[in-house]
């Protein structure tokens, strides 16, 4: 049972490039979330999904897009990467009121 | 807007020296308060959920308690392997059925042998 798997684990981009981060969960969870974690800022919610085909904005959504075409996958896209998006990105999933389960993160550097 | 404040930002203990971490919160209709542990280079790992004031949960050397305004994570006789960042998060009722969490900035605990 893998839980929440994030790919890639590391990535370096140049300003203006685009990329997609993939989150996959095998726990049949309805709810999925994307966070970013920066030094001194804690975990901040970017976007989330309450079910297949749905997405919604979180606290810091600007510059990101998401899609939830399949229940088990939640994709985070950066259309035109900026240095301010250098961060560690975490995906999480849950059935609802239960604890969120986290992946081990994607470390993204934008030069 | 839900808010979570954790203190101290960093805590250094000697092995066996007990202490407590604080999580103060303001939330509209608390659904749950969550404690997580995060090791360097890893994602947060769930420790406890507390749902109502007066509730307590224990796991090995850790004990979490909850009042209407704050939660404490008590660490009894800590060992070096307890060194980690401890995160507190609240789930409020104002968000409807999205079950979002609001996190504090964490407490970095270092336990020296």
Backbone of each chain as ProteinMPNN parsed JSONL, in Angstrom:
{"seq_chain_A": "XXXXXXXXXXXXXXXXXXXXXXXXXXXXXXXXXXXXXXXXXXXXXXXXXXXXXXXXXXXXXXXXXXXXXXXXXXXXXXXXXXXXXXXXXXXXXXXXXXXXXXXXXXXXXXX", "coords_chain_A": {"N_chain_A": [[0.855, -1.194, 0.0], [0.949, 1.966, -1.138], [0.083, 4.536, -0.443], [0.268, 7.963, -0.614], [1.733, 9.157, -3.467], [4.185, 11.144, -4.93], [5.372, 12.635, -7.896], [7.676, 14.477, -9.977], [10.41, 13.86, -7.603], [12.381, 15.765, -7.345], [13.14, 18.808, -9.069], [14.486, 21.076, -11.398], [13.872, 24.141, -12.838], [13.821, 26.592, -15.482], [13.085, 30.082, -15.442], [9.91, 30.85, -16.728], [9.476, 28.401, -17.943], [7.313, 25.511, -18.193], [5.607, 23.049, -16.18], [4.324, 19.931, -14.847], [3.199, 18.633, -11.823], [2.677, 15.489, -10.378], [0.308, 13.788, -8.396], [-0.569, 10.852, -6.816], [-2.908, 8.697, -5.289], [-3.71, 5.718, -3.477], [-5.789, 5.057, -1.835], [-8.438, 5.406, -2.205], [-9.504, 7.915, -1.633], [-11.692, 10.728, -1.366], [-11.06, 13.455, -1.172], [-8.541, 15.735, -2.11], [-5.448, 17.577, -1.912], [-3.245, 20.303, -2.592], [-0.305, 21.665, -1.321], [2.115, 24.232, -0.554], [5.325, 24.557, 0.918], [7.251, 26.773, 2.603], [10.222, 28.192, 4.034], [9.676, 29.449, 7.281], [7.042, 30.007, 6.698], [5.25, 27.983, 6.883], [2.839, 25.398, 5.996], [0.939, 26.043, 3.163], [-2.184, 26.199, 1.558], [-2.751, 25.505, -1.81], [-4.464, 24.637, -4.031], [-7.456, 22.615, -4.073], [-9.424, 19.563, -4.135], [-12.659, 18.206, -4.048], [-13.623, 15.955, -5.075], [-13.707, 13.663, -7.89], [-13.252, 15.373, -10.943], [-13.694, 17.88, -9.873], [-12.417, 21.036, -8.736], [-10.893, 23.559, -6.639], [-9.986, 26.845, -5.417], [-7.354, 27.526, -3.125], [-5.547, 29.056, -0.501], [-3.304, 30.297, -1.708], [-3.459, 30.496, -4.758], [-2.572, 31.706, -7.143], [-0.88, 31.596, -10.256], [-0.857, 28.892, -10.531], [-2.386, 25.876, -11.803], [-4.83, 23.253, -11.665], [-5.913, 19.813, -12.036], [-8.334, 17.191, -11.857], [-8.925, 14.588, -13.136], [-9.154, 11.878, -12.796], [-10.145, 9.932, -9.99], [-8.057, 9.05, -8.376], [-5.886, 10.615, -8.986], [-4.22, 13.78, -8.844], [-3.323, 16.667, -10.352], [-0.88, 19.208, -10.475], [-0.187, 22.189, -12.063], [2.286, 24.36, -13.442], [2.242, 27.041, -15.421], [3.915, 29.086, -16.393], [6.766, 29.275, -15.049], [7.993, 30.967, -12.13], [10.602, 32.529, -10.192], [9.619, 32.944, -7.587], [8.078, 30.765, -7.132], [9.685, 28.76, -6.333], [9.954, 26.155, -4.122], [8.861, 23.668, -1.721], [6.633, 21.223, -2.581], [3.697, 19.714, -1.44], [1.422, 17.021, -1.558], [-1.758, 15.909, -0.433], [-4.242, 13.653, 0.887], [-7.602, 12.647, 1.827], [-10.446, 11.083, 3.448], [-12.231, 12.787, 4.497], [-13.311, 14.018, 7.391], [-11.298, 12.724, 8.621], [-7.712, 12.305, 9.314], [-5.418, 13.992, 7.115], [-3.417, 12.421, 4.655], [-0.082, 12.568, 3.712], [2.165, 13.0, 0.905], [5.712, 12.61, 0.149], [6.709, 14.898, -0.961], [7.675, 17.314, -3.515], [10.563, 18.811, -4.545], [11.17, 21.85, -5.812], [13.015, 23.959, -7.82], [13.425, 27.134, -9.222], [15.086, 28.845, -11.59]], "CA_chain_A": [[0.0, 0.0, 0.0], [1.899, 3.058, -1.278], [-0.408, 5.763, 0.165], [0.312, 9.115, -1.513], [2.994, 9.172, -4.202], [4.396, 12.364, -5.696], [6.443, 12.634, -8.88], [8.975, 13.949, -9.567], [10.845, 14.236, -6.255], [13.19, 16.982, -7.489], [13.121, 19.362, -10.413], [15.011, 22.436, -11.574], [13.292, 24.77, -14.023], [14.193, 27.962, -15.783], [11.957, 31.018, -15.447], [9.115, 30.819, -17.938], [9.164, 27.033, -18.346], [6.112, 24.94, -17.591], [5.72, 21.662, -15.766], [3.203, 19.366, -14.111], [3.493, 17.741, -10.712], [1.657, 14.459, -10.278], [0.023, 13.172, -7.107], [-1.405, 9.667, -6.947], [-3.223, 8.026, -4.023], [-4.328, 4.412, -3.685], [-6.643, 4.825, -0.667], [-9.809, 5.7, -2.614], [-9.937, 9.118, -0.94], [-12.423, 11.705, -2.164], [-10.522, 14.801, -1.072], [-7.108, 15.85, -2.35], [-4.981, 18.933, -1.644], [-1.87, 20.687, -2.905], [0.272, 22.682, -0.452], [3.515, 24.576, -0.682], [5.95, 24.79, 2.215], [8.394, 27.668, 2.507], [10.805, 28.491, 5.355], [9.03, 30.505, 8.036], [5.666, 30.271, 6.252], [4.384, 26.845, 7.138], [2.141, 24.795, 4.861], [-0.139, 26.874, 2.657], [-3.009, 25.481, 0.604], [-2.76, 26.11, -3.151], [-5.743, 24.228, -4.609], [-7.924, 21.355, -3.54], [-10.489, 18.91, -4.885], [-13.56, 17.448, -3.172], [-14.04, 14.752, -5.783], [-13.31, 13.583, -9.303], [-13.827, 16.39, -11.812], [-13.877, 19.159, -9.174], [-11.244, 21.707, -8.176], [-11.216, 24.836, -6.019], [-8.811, 27.606, -5.019], [-7.007, 27.618, -1.726], [-5.041, 30.319, 0.027], [-2.299, 30.896, -2.6], [-3.652, 29.794, -6.035], [-2.1, 32.426, -8.33], [0.256, 31.007, -10.959], [-1.006, 27.437, -10.56], [-3.655, 25.288, -12.205], [-4.946, 21.863, -11.218], [-6.944, 18.997, -12.664], [-8.641, 15.932, -11.16], [-9.675, 13.826, -14.144], [-9.395, 10.575, -12.19], [-10.26, 10.052, -8.543], [-6.818, 8.761, -7.69], [-4.797, 11.511, -9.383], [-4.441, 15.222, -8.726], [-2.188, 17.263, -11.03], [-0.609, 20.629, -10.244], [0.561, 22.725, -13.19], [2.841, 25.706, -13.478], [2.258, 27.37, -16.847], [5.086, 29.917, -16.667], [7.375, 29.257, -13.724], [8.663, 32.173, -11.639], [11.46, 32.215, -9.028], [8.819, 32.947, -6.357], [7.447, 29.456, -6.994], [10.646, 27.839, -5.73], [9.335, 25.722, -2.877], [8.592, 22.242, -1.611], [5.202, 21.029, -2.809], [3.158, 18.502, -0.85], [0.078, 16.597, -1.866], [-2.38, 15.164, 0.659], [-5.578, 13.157, 0.583], [-8.36, 12.206, 2.986], [-11.854, 10.76, 3.21], [-13.069, 13.874, 4.994], [-12.943, 14.498, 8.71], [-10.128, 11.968, 9.049], [-6.438, 12.994, 9.033], [-4.888, 13.997, 5.755], [-2.2, 11.653, 4.438], [0.797, 13.358, 2.861], [3.296, 12.433, 0.194], [7.011, 13.072, 0.624], [7.026, 16.199, -1.509], [8.48, 17.608, -4.708], [11.407, 19.978, -4.31], [11.201, 22.547, -7.091], [13.84, 25.176, -7.869], [13.232, 27.873, -10.466], [16.238, 29.746, -11.723]], "C_chain_A": [[0.885, 1.237, 0.0], [1.413, 4.321, -0.595], [-0.474, 6.874, -0.861], [1.698, 9.177, -2.147], [3.077, 10.432, -5.056], [5.565, 12.184, -6.668], [6.471, 13.954, -9.622], [9.299, 14.325, -8.133], [11.644, 15.534, -6.274], [13.057, 17.484, -8.922], [13.704, 20.765, -10.372], [14.464, 22.98, -12.888], [13.927, 26.133, -14.256], [12.929, 28.824, -15.769], [11.241, 30.957, -16.792], [8.77, 29.424, -18.432], [7.898, 26.56, -17.646], [6.385, 23.507, -17.142], [4.467, 21.243, -15.005], [3.719, 18.442, -13.035], [2.332, 16.765, -10.572], [1.546, 13.941, -8.853], [-0.923, 12.006, -7.346], [-1.633, 9.042, -5.581], [-3.995, 6.743, -4.305], [-5.259, 4.054, -2.541], [-8.112, 5.131, -0.95], [-10.375, 6.933, -1.891], [-10.643, 10.069, -1.883], [-11.692, 13.04, -2.272], [-9.012, 14.796, -1.275], [-6.711, 17.32, -2.308], [-3.542, 19.107, -2.134], [-1.464, 21.832, -1.983], [1.667, 23.049, -0.955], [4.051, 24.899, 0.713], [7.218, 25.598, 2.015], [8.923, 27.959, 3.9], [10.08, 29.653, 6.032], [7.578, 30.769, 7.679], [4.722, 29.127, 6.577], [3.786, 26.292, 5.855], [0.981, 25.697, 4.45], [-0.861, 26.156, 1.52], [-3.071, 26.224, -0.724], [-4.123, 25.89, -3.818], [-6.169, 22.928, -3.942], [-9.065, 20.825, -4.404], [-11.342, 18.085, -3.93], [-14.099, 16.213, -3.868], [-13.6, 14.814, -7.231], [-14.032, 14.648, -10.117], [-14.035, 17.742, -11.16], [-12.539, 19.718, -8.718], [-11.693, 23.034, -7.577], [-9.933, 25.507, -5.556], [-8.622, 27.559, -3.51], [-6.519, 29.006, -1.369], [-4.122, 31.049, -0.95], [-2.372, 30.281, -4.0], [-2.989, 30.439, -7.25], [-0.853, 31.781, -8.92], [0.193, 29.502, -11.087], [-2.354, 27.051, -11.149], [-3.65, 23.822, -11.805], [-6.01, 21.142, -12.047], [-7.097, 17.685, -11.905], [-9.526, 15.118, -12.101], [-10.018, 12.428, -13.64], [-9.373, 10.725, -10.679], [-8.915, 9.91, -7.852], [-5.693, 9.74, -7.987], [-5.191, 12.971, -9.251], [-3.179, 15.894, -9.271], [-2.095, 18.751, -10.712], [0.274, 21.137, -11.366], [1.076, 24.131, -12.941], [2.983, 26.059, -14.949], [3.501, 28.157, -17.237], [5.788, 30.138, -15.328], [8.096, 30.561, -13.396], [9.518, 31.794, -10.43], [10.696, 32.168, -7.712], [8.102, 31.612, -6.127], [8.448, 28.371, -6.58], [10.15, 27.453, -4.347], [9.371, 24.193, -2.815], [7.085, 22.071, -1.67], [4.768, 19.681, -2.239], [1.723, 18.285, -1.313], [-0.459, 15.803, -0.683], [-3.756, 14.688, 0.216], [-6.255, 12.687, 1.865], [-9.768, 11.792, 2.553], [-12.758, 11.885, 3.68], [-12.581, 14.34, 6.332], [-11.709, 13.781, 9.257], [-8.835, 12.718, 8.708], [-6.068, 12.946, 7.56], [-3.585, 13.193, 5.733], [-1.36, 12.395, 3.408], [1.79, 12.493, 2.092], [4.59, 13.028, 0.73], [7.513, 14.317, -0.106], [7.79, 16.201, -2.814], [9.243, 18.883, -4.429], [11.676, 20.654, -5.645], [12.023, 23.827, -6.958], [13.653, 25.837, -9.221], [14.289, 28.958, -10.547], [15.907, 30.943, -12.605]], "O_chain_A": [[1.513, 1.542, 1.014], [2.243, 5.134, -0.188], [-1.18, 6.76, -1.863], [2.709, 9.241, -1.448], [2.155, 10.746, -5.809], [6.612, 11.648, -6.304], [5.412, 14.523, -9.887], [8.527, 15.048, -7.503], [11.588, 16.313, -5.323], [12.886, 16.704, -9.86], [13.456, 21.536, -9.445], [14.588, 22.337, -13.931], [14.493, 26.741, -13.347], [11.835, 28.337, -16.053], [11.868, 31.003, -17.851], [7.867, 29.268, -19.254], [7.47, 27.132, -16.644], [7.282, 22.841, -17.659], [3.666, 22.075, -14.58], [4.562, 17.581, -13.284], [1.164, 17.151, -10.638], [2.55, 13.687, -8.188], [-1.954, 12.156, -8.001], [-0.695, 8.869, -4.803], [-4.81, 6.673, -5.225], [-5.501, 2.873, -2.292], [-8.937, 5.116, -0.037], [-11.564, 6.989, -1.578], [-10.26, 10.211, -3.045], [-11.699, 13.678, -3.324], [-8.295, 13.976, -0.702], [-7.512, 18.2, -2.62], [-2.737, 18.177, -2.091], [-2.169, 22.835, -1.87], [2.308, 22.286, -1.678], [3.342, 25.433, 1.566], [8.146, 25.157, 1.337], [8.151, 27.974, 4.859], [9.893, 30.711, 5.432], [6.94, 31.641, 8.268], [3.504, 29.304, 6.545], [4.186, 26.68, 4.757], [0.147, 26.069, 5.276], [-0.23, 25.58, 0.634], [-3.398, 27.41, -0.771], [-4.837, 26.844, -4.126], [-5.36, 22.232, -3.329], [-9.596, 21.52, -5.271], [-10.813, 17.349, -3.098], [-14.937, 15.501, -3.316], [-13.179, 15.856, -7.733], [-15.247, 14.816, -10.01], [-14.505, 18.671, -11.816], [-11.635, 18.965, -8.356], [-12.735, 23.573, -7.95], [-8.921, 24.845, -5.328], [-9.578, 27.554, -2.736], [-7.022, 30.007, -1.88], [-4.149, 32.278, -1.023], [-1.43, 29.6, -4.404], [-2.852, 29.789, -8.287], [0.099, 31.461, -8.208], [1.081, 28.889, -11.68], [-3.336, 27.783, -11.023], [-2.59, 23.223, -11.627], [-6.875, 21.762, -12.666], [-6.127, 17.138, -11.38], [-10.729, 14.982, -11.878], [-11.047, 11.861, -14.011], [-8.648, 11.568, -10.15], [-8.658, 10.578, -6.85], [-4.657, 9.71, -7.324], [-6.333, 13.352, -9.508], [-2.092, 15.714, -8.722], [-3.101, 19.459, -10.684], [1.353, 20.596, -11.606], [0.413, 24.968, -12.328], [3.773, 25.433, -15.656], [4.078, 27.918, -18.298], [5.457, 31.056, -14.577], [8.723, 31.177, -14.258], [9.196, 30.842, -9.72], [11.081, 31.429, -6.807], [7.579, 31.367, -5.04], [8.089, 27.197, -6.489], [9.947, 28.317, -3.493], [9.847, 23.525, -3.734], [6.348, 22.695, -0.906], [5.378, 18.648, -2.512], [0.933, 19.22, -1.441], [0.295, 15.104, -0.007], [-4.357, 15.244, -0.703], [-5.595, 12.371, 2.854], [-10.216, 12.106, 1.45], [-13.93, 11.935, 3.305], [-11.541, 14.993, 6.417], [-11.143, 14.208, 10.263], [-8.852, 13.654, 7.91], [-6.37, 11.982, 6.856], [-2.768, 13.269, 6.651], [-1.862, 12.801, 2.36], [2.199, 11.422, 2.542], [4.573, 13.847, 1.649], [8.646, 14.742, 0.122], [8.459, 15.231, -3.171], [8.651, 19.916, -4.115], [12.34, 20.084, -6.511], [11.759, 24.665, -6.097], [13.716, 25.17, -10.254], [14.374, 29.852, -9.704], [16.761, 31.803, -12.824]]}, "seq_chain_B": "XXXXXXXXXXXXXXXXXXXXXXXXXXXXXXXXXXXXXXXXXXXXXXXXXXXXXXXXXXXXXXXXXXXXXXXXXXXXXXXXXXXXXXXXXXXXXXXXXXXXXXXXXXXXXXXXX", "coords_chain_B": {"N_chain_B": [[-11.676, 33.83, 9.528], [-9.621, 31.027, 9.907], [-7.012, 30.582, 12.292], [-3.733, 29.629, 13.349], [-1.285, 29.446, 15.797], [1.909, 28.552, 16.7], [4.1, 27.79, 19.391], [7.17, 27.254, 21.248], [9.087, 28.616, 18.419], [11.369, 27.149, 18.043], [12.902, 24.545, 19.917], [15.172, 23.315, 22.157], [16.211, 20.453, 23.761], [17.609, 18.43, 26.398], [18.267, 14.952, 26.369], [15.756, 13.137, 28.006], [14.714, 15.341, 29.276], [11.756, 16.677, 29.99], [9.084, 18.474, 28.32], [6.807, 20.925, 26.851], [4.924, 21.657, 23.898], [3.202, 24.366, 22.36], [0.03, 25.117, 20.882], [-1.912, 27.536, 19.749], [-5.175, 28.543, 18.814], [-7.66, 29.985, 16.624], [-10.847, 29.487, 15.486], [-13.717, 28.913, 13.459], [-16.077, 27.024, 14.619], [-14.835, 24.294, 15.539], [-13.804, 21.381, 13.991], [-11.833, 19.532, 14.216], [-8.578, 19.09, 15.696], [-5.314, 18.681, 14.695], [-2.251, 16.968, 15.115], [0.932, 16.731, 13.699], [3.996, 15.13, 12.783], [7.064, 16.058, 11.312], [9.787, 14.987, 9.553], [13.084, 15.87, 8.342], [13.119, 16.402, 4.84], [10.904, 14.854, 4.381], [7.327, 14.147, 4.162], [4.612, 15.474, 6.215], [3.731, 13.487, 9.025], [1.043, 11.841, 10.437], [0.013, 12.247, 13.833], [-1.912, 12.717, 16.05], [-5.467, 13.24, 16.497], [-7.67, 15.57, 17.886], [-10.869, 16.248, 19.101], [-12.614, 17.598, 20.83], [-12.812, 19.93, 23.59], [-10.97, 19.111, 26.471], [-10.306, 16.605, 25.737], [-7.819, 14.024, 25.49], [-4.926, 12.472, 24.089], [-2.604, 9.802, 23.777], [0.642, 8.607, 22.873], [3.25, 6.615, 23.057], [5.912, 8.506, 24.109], [4.577, 10.856, 23.841], [1.929, 13.146, 24.474], [-1.128, 14.57, 23.774], [-3.192, 17.371, 24.398], [-6.293, 19.224, 24.702], [-7.87, 22.392, 24.818], [-10.429, 24.957, 24.752], [-9.124, 26.976, 23.468], [-6.494, 26.327, 22.947], [-3.939, 23.856, 22.278], [-1.805, 21.399, 23.677], [1.268, 19.721, 23.206], [2.714, 17.367, 24.944], [5.883, 16.235, 25.824], [7.409, 13.569, 27.166], [10.299, 12.65, 28.877], [12.111, 12.816, 26.531], [13.755, 11.374, 23.617], [16.651, 11.328, 21.432], [15.662, 10.528, 18.919], [13.191, 11.686, 18.816], [13.509, 14.12, 17.78], [12.415, 16.513, 15.521], [10.216, 18.406, 13.333], [7.261, 19.65, 14.646], [3.963, 19.878, 13.759], [0.929, 21.702, 13.959], [-2.524, 21.685, 13.222], [-5.749, 22.961, 12.286], [-9.121, 22.079, 11.644], [-11.797, 23.658, 10.487], [-15.319, 24.505, 10.737], [-16.329, 26.347, 9.011], [-15.692, 26.071, 6.392], [-17.428, 24.474, 5.054], [-17.98, 21.474, 3.319], [-15.349, 20.862, 2.611], [-13.212, 20.151, 4.172], [-10.772, 21.388, 4.738], [-7.475, 22.084, 6.021], [-5.885, 24.302, 8.314], [-2.687, 25.26, 8.924], [-0.213, 25.699, 11.524], [3.052, 27.286, 11.876], [4.85, 25.541, 12.872], [6.963, 23.781, 15.285], [10.321, 23.403, 15.791], [11.901, 20.767, 17.123], [14.698, 19.777, 18.911], [16.496, 17.183, 20.275], [19.049, 16.557, 22.347], [21.609, 14.11, 22.898]], "CA_chain_B": [[-10.528, 33.078, 9.002], [-8.968, 30.196, 10.922], [-5.607, 30.931, 12.538], [-3.004, 28.737, 14.245], [0.014, 29.968, 16.21], [2.66, 27.572, 17.474], [5.249, 28.304, 20.139], [8.095, 28.179, 20.609], [9.472, 28.268, 17.043], [12.385, 26.108, 18.16], [13.105, 24.094, 21.289], [16.291, 22.38, 22.285], [16.139, 19.738, 25.033], [18.51, 17.319, 26.662], [17.577, 13.668, 26.477], [15.141, 12.943, 29.306], [14.173, 16.61, 29.794], [10.37, 16.807, 29.518], [8.635, 19.821, 27.994], [5.54, 20.998, 26.12], [4.775, 22.552, 22.754], [1.894, 24.996, 22.411], [-0.674, 25.447, 19.646], [-3.073, 28.377, 20.012], [-5.966, 28.596, 17.585], [-8.981, 30.586, 16.531], [-11.523, 28.764, 14.404], [-15.161, 28.957, 13.492], [-16.622, 25.68, 14.674], [-13.742, 23.325, 15.422], [-14.147, 19.996, 13.663], [-10.752, 18.695, 14.714], [-7.232, 19.653, 15.778], [-4.414, 17.612, 14.28], [-0.804, 17.096, 15.32], [1.76, 15.975, 12.772], [5.45, 15.177, 12.919], [7.713, 16.115, 10.005], [11.238, 14.797, 9.529], [13.697, 16.556, 7.186], [12.995, 15.748, 3.542], [9.724, 13.99, 4.356], [6.046, 14.782, 4.356], [4.075, 15.365, 7.567], [3.225, 12.179, 9.444], [-0.017, 12.055, 11.41], [0.187, 11.771, 15.208], [-3.141, 12.711, 16.838], [-6.594, 14.123, 16.267], [-8.475, 15.89, 19.054], [-12.112, 16.784, 18.573], [-13.354, 18.464, 21.749], [-12.074, 20.395, 24.767], [-10.859, 18.113, 27.523], [-9.844, 15.333, 25.179], [-6.398, 13.75, 25.55], [-4.475, 11.291, 23.353], [-1.226, 9.465, 24.109], [1.354, 7.655, 22.036], [4.628, 6.486, 23.562], [6.331, 9.616, 24.98], [3.809, 12.031, 23.457], [0.55, 13.273, 24.944], [-1.748, 15.784, 23.265], [-4.373, 17.808, 25.135], [-7.042, 20.252, 23.991], [-8.835, 23.264, 25.468], [-11.198, 25.688, 23.743], [-8.296, 27.98, 22.815], [-5.16, 25.858, 22.633], [-3.574, 22.458, 22.463], [-0.428, 21.183, 24.08], [1.895, 18.426, 22.941], [3.653, 17.124, 26.029], [6.886, 15.226, 25.497], [7.957, 13.074, 28.428], [11.59, 11.965, 28.758], [12.374, 12.664, 25.095], [14.965, 10.749, 23.109], [17.112, 12.007, 20.206], [14.812, 10.19, 17.769], [12.004, 12.541, 18.831], [13.859, 15.363, 17.081], [11.605, 16.687, 14.303], [9.324, 19.562, 13.393], [5.903, 19.25, 15.016], [2.99, 20.772, 13.142], [-0.438, 21.698, 14.473], [-3.46, 22.155, 12.206], [-7.15, 22.906, 12.671], [-10.15, 21.91, 10.618], [-12.944, 24.414, 10.95], [-16.592, 24.192, 10.121], [-16.778, 27.402, 8.102], [-15.371, 25.726, 5.014], [-18.399, 23.562, 4.484], [-17.592, 20.07, 3.246], [-14.069, 20.679, 1.922], [-12.297, 19.559, 5.15], [-9.45, 22.016, 4.647], [-6.707, 22.293, 7.237], [-5.047, 25.481, 8.463], [-1.508, 24.843, 9.676], [0.734, 26.61, 12.138], [4.363, 27.27, 11.236], [5.616, 24.433, 13.397], [8.009, 23.904, 16.303], [11.459, 22.535, 15.524], [12.387, 20.181, 18.366], [15.984, 19.083, 18.862], [16.797, 16.504, 21.525], [20.469, 16.202, 22.371], [21.914, 12.942, 23.75]], "C_chain_B": [[-9.854, 32.307, 10.144], [-7.492, 30.586, 11.062], [-5.008, 29.972, 13.563], [-1.633, 29.339, 14.524], [0.708, 28.95, 17.091], [3.846, 28.246, 18.168], [5.846, 27.198, 20.996], [8.375, 27.776, 19.163], [10.486, 27.138, 17.057], [12.607, 25.803, 19.631], [14.217, 23.069, 21.303], [16.253, 21.776, 23.69], [17.285, 18.756, 25.162], [17.682, 16.042, 26.744], [17.046, 13.491, 27.895], [14.501, 14.187, 29.896], [12.774, 16.834, 29.211], [9.994, 18.262, 29.262], [7.313, 19.759, 27.236], [5.633, 21.989, 24.976], [3.348, 23.093, 22.772], [1.339, 25.271, 21.031], [-1.918, 26.24, 20.033], [-3.861, 28.55, 18.721], [-7.221, 29.45, 17.752], [-9.644, 29.965, 15.31], [-13.023, 28.91, 14.583], [-15.694, 27.528, 13.46], [-15.56, 24.607, 14.473], [-14.285, 21.938, 15.102], [-13.077, 19.055, 14.199], [-9.452, 19.474, 14.761], [-6.271, 18.501, 15.587], [-2.977, 17.956, 14.632], [-0.1, 16.165, 14.331], [3.227, 16.113, 13.178], [6.043, 15.204, 11.517], [9.225, 16.005, 10.171], [11.808, 15.473, 8.291], [13.563, 15.744, 5.903], [11.799, 14.833, 3.409], [8.448, 14.804, 4.475], [5.579, 14.651, 5.795], [3.479, 13.982, 7.818], [2.238, 12.393, 10.574], [0.316, 11.459, 12.77], [-1.155, 11.608, 15.912], [-4.209, 13.583, 16.203], [-7.331, 14.314, 17.579], [-9.715, 16.614, 18.569], [-12.826, 17.751, 19.514], [-12.511, 18.786, 22.978], [-12.119, 19.338, 25.865], [-10.335, 16.779, 27.034], [-8.331, 15.23, 25.264], [-6.099, 12.493, 24.75], [-2.999, 11.071, 23.695], [-0.666, 8.461, 23.125], [2.806, 7.68, 22.453], [4.95, 7.675, 24.472], [5.546, 10.897, 24.725], [2.394, 11.976, 24.022], [0.011, 14.606, 24.465], [-3.009, 16.08, 24.07], [-5.01, 18.98, 24.408], [-7.933, 21.036, 24.938], [-9.565, 24.027, 24.372], [-10.346, 26.699, 22.974], [-6.934, 27.463, 22.379], [-5.016, 24.358, 22.846], [-2.107, 22.399, 22.868], [0.016, 19.794, 23.629], [2.985, 18.258, 23.985], [4.598, 16.008, 25.62], [7.588, 14.829, 26.792], [9.227, 12.275, 28.172], [11.972, 11.748, 27.302], [13.713, 12.003, 24.799], [15.405, 11.477, 21.84], [16.23, 11.724, 18.988], [13.486, 10.959, 17.766], [12.269, 13.881, 18.146], [13.13, 15.417, 15.745], [10.922, 18.048, 14.401], [7.918, 19.052, 13.674], [4.934, 20.325, 14.534], [1.627, 20.584, 13.773], [-1.344, 22.248, 13.374], [-4.878, 22.043, 12.738], [-8.025, 22.736, 11.445], [-11.405, 22.575, 11.153], [-14.207, 24.062, 10.198], [-17.049, 25.203, 9.1], [-16.54, 27.049, 6.644], [-16.36, 24.774, 4.376], [-17.863, 22.15, 4.455], [-16.248, 19.869, 2.558], [-12.977, 20.135, 2.84], [-10.887, 20.106, 5.039], [-8.804, 22.118, 6.019], [-5.976, 23.632, 7.171], [-3.914, 25.111, 9.403], [-0.83, 26.006, 10.383], [2.091, 26.458, 11.456], [5.275, 26.189, 11.806], [6.588, 24.803, 14.503], [9.1, 22.901, 15.967], [12.044, 22.067, 16.856], [13.699, 19.454, 18.113], [16.253, 18.493, 20.239], [18.238, 16.024, 21.471], [20.733, 15.033, 23.31], [22.739, 13.34, 24.964]], "O_chain_B": [[-9.56, 32.865, 11.201], [-6.818, 30.88, 10.074], [-5.673, 29.558, 14.513], [-0.906, 29.699, 13.599], [0.163, 28.53, 18.112], [4.496, 29.136, 17.618], [5.128, 26.298, 21.431], [7.946, 26.708, 18.726], [10.467, 26.27, 16.185], [12.514, 26.686, 20.484], [14.2, 22.089, 20.559], [16.263, 22.5, 24.685], [17.858, 18.308, 24.168], [16.52, 16.073, 27.15], [17.78, 13.668, 28.868], [13.814, 14.101, 30.914], [12.651, 17.155, 28.029], [10.518, 19.171, 29.906], [6.768, 18.679, 27.007], [6.316, 23.01, 25.061], [2.408, 22.39, 23.143], [2.083, 25.618, 20.113], [-2.869, 25.682, 20.58], [-3.272, 28.688, 17.649], [-7.757, 29.612, 18.848], [-9.058, 29.928, 14.228], [-13.529, 29.016, 15.7], [-15.754, 26.903, 12.402], [-15.403, 24.075, 13.374], [-15.108, 21.39, 15.835], [-13.369, 17.924, 14.588], [-9.239, 20.398, 13.976], [-6.394, 17.465, 16.24], [-2.541, 19.096, 14.467], [-0.47, 15.004, 14.152], [3.628, 17.08, 13.826], [5.595, 14.473, 10.634], [9.854, 16.824, 10.841], [11.103, 15.638, 7.296], [13.856, 14.548, 5.881], [11.686, 14.105, 2.423], [8.471, 15.981, 4.834], [6.09, 13.807, 6.531], [2.823, 13.395, 6.958], [2.556, 13.053, 11.563], [0.822, 10.341, 12.873], [-1.51, 10.504, 16.328], [-3.913, 14.531, 15.475], [-7.592, 13.352, 18.302], [-9.625, 17.498, 17.717], [-13.56, 18.628, 19.06], [-11.621, 18.025, 23.358], [-13.165, 18.752, 26.147], [-9.962, 15.921, 27.834], [-7.632, 16.233, 25.125], [-6.901, 11.56, 24.723], [-2.244, 12.025, 23.879], [-1.372, 7.593, 22.613], [3.51, 8.663, 22.224], [4.312, 7.831, 25.513], [5.83, 11.924, 25.341], [1.75, 10.926, 24.048], [0.612, 15.652, 24.714], [-3.789, 15.181, 24.385], [-4.365, 19.649, 23.6], [-8.657, 20.462, 25.752], [-9.344, 23.773, 23.188], [-10.782, 27.225, 21.95], [-6.28, 28.079, 21.538], [-5.837, 23.702, 23.488], [-1.291, 23.225, 22.462], [-0.751, 18.831, 23.666], [4.031, 18.905, 23.93], [4.168, 14.964, 25.13], [8.267, 15.638, 27.425], [9.24, 11.348, 27.362], [12.142, 10.605, 26.877], [14.655, 12.056, 25.589], [14.598, 12.179, 21.231], [16.072, 12.586, 18.124], [12.737, 10.879, 16.793], [11.351, 14.68, 17.957], [13.215, 14.49, 14.939], [11.032, 18.747, 15.409], [7.443, 18.128, 13.014], [5.068, 21.506, 14.854], [1.216, 19.466, 14.083], [-0.963, 23.184, 12.671], [-5.186, 21.157, 13.535], [-7.695, 23.198, 10.352], [-11.998, 22.126, 12.133], [-14.17, 23.405, 9.157], [-18.032, 24.976, 8.394], [-17.127, 27.664, 5.753], [-16.138, 24.314, 3.256], [-17.341, 21.667, 5.461], [-16.017, 18.811, 1.972], [-11.929, 19.703, 2.361], [-9.916, 19.374, 5.225], [-9.484, 22.224, 7.04], [-5.507, 24.043, 6.11], [-4.147, 24.699, 10.54], [-0.864, 27.144, 9.915], [2.265, 25.616, 10.575], [6.359, 25.95, 11.274], [6.987, 25.958, 14.649], [8.846, 21.701, 15.868], [12.605, 22.857, 17.616], [13.797, 18.621, 17.213], [16.241, 19.204, 21.244], [18.594, 15.185, 20.644], [20.154, 14.962, 24.394], [23.084, 12.488, 25.782]]}, "name": "protein", "num_of_chains": 2, "seq": "XXXXXXXXXXXXXXXXXXXXXXXXXXXXXXXXXXXXXXXXXXXXXXXXXXXXXXXXXXXXXXXXXXXXXXXXXXXXXXXXXXXXXXXXXXXXXXXXXXXXXXXXXXXXXXXXXXXXXXXXXXXXXXXXXXXXXXXXXXXXXXXXXXXXXXXXXXXXXXXXXXXXXXXXXXXXXXXXXXXXXXXXXXXXXXXXXXXXXXXXXXXXXXXXXXXXXXXXXXXXXXXX"}
